[in-house]
Amino acid sequence: MSQGPPAGSVLQRSVAAPGNQPQSPEDEDRKVRRREKNRVAAQRSRRKQTQKADKLHEAWWCMSSVSAVQGYTASSSSAKAEQRNPASHIKQPYI
């Protein structure tokens, strides 16, 4: 009296779709196209993520350069900021 996986579940579909049977050429072509499309989408996603990180890094670099040029020191400005706002050490991202 063993019950199988629920109908329509991922496990049911993997059991129902035997991988040992030869696939039709259309199925094989569809599989190849899907993998290629997924590969391109993953590359695009990684590129966008890298560009976003680069932009944030550049913004951080500009902000730290401006702070250095204006003559702020970490000890004096952070001590004053800490007196005004105890959570001043938490930096907000600039996008």
N, C-alpha and C positions, 0 to 999 in steps of 0.2 A: 504494500500500500504506500509506496513512495510517491510523493507528489513532485512534479517537475516545477520548473520556474513559472511564474505567472505569464500568461499569454501576452505577447507584445513586449516583454522585457528584453533588455540587451542580451542577457544570458540565453533566453529562449531563441532570439534571432541568430545568435552565434551557433547554437546547437542545431537549429533548423537549416542553416546555410552551410552545408558541408563544404569544407575547403579541399577535399580530396577529389571532387569531381572536376573535370576539365571545364573551364569557363569558355563561353562563346567569345569570338573575336570582338564583338561589340562591347561585352562586359569588360574585357581586358582593356580596350581602348578608353572606355569611360573611366576605369580605375586609373589609368595612366594620366588622363587629362585632369582628373580630380587631384591626384598627387602633385602634378605640376602647378595647378592653380593654388593649392595649399602652400607649396614651396614659395611661390611668388608672393603670396599674402604674408607669409612669415618673414620674408626678406623685407617687405615694405614695412611691416610692423617694427622690426628691429631697427631699420633705418630711421623711422619716425621717433622711436624711443631714444636713439643716439642723438638725433638732432635736438630733441627736447632737453636732454642732459647737457649738451654743448651750450645751448642757449642759457640754461640756468647757471652753468659754470661761468660763462662770459658775463652774465649779470652780476654774479658774485664777485668776479674779478674786478669789474668796473667799480662796484660799490667799495671794495676794500682799497682800491687805488685812490678813489676820491677821499676816503677817510684818512689815508696816509698823507695825501697832499694837504689836506686841511689841518693836519697836525694833531689829530686826536690820538691820545694814547689810551691803551686798553685799561690801565689802572685808574686814571683820573675820570675818564668818561663812564666807565662801567660802575665805578663807585657812586658817582652822582646819579646815574640812571637807576641803580639799585635802591637808592634812597627814595626816588620818586615812584618807582614801580618794582616790586619784588620779582616780577616775572620778566624783567627786561633782558635777561640773558637768553631768552627764547627768541630766536630770529624768525621773522616771518619771510617766507619765500617771495621773491619778486618775479613775476611771470610777464 
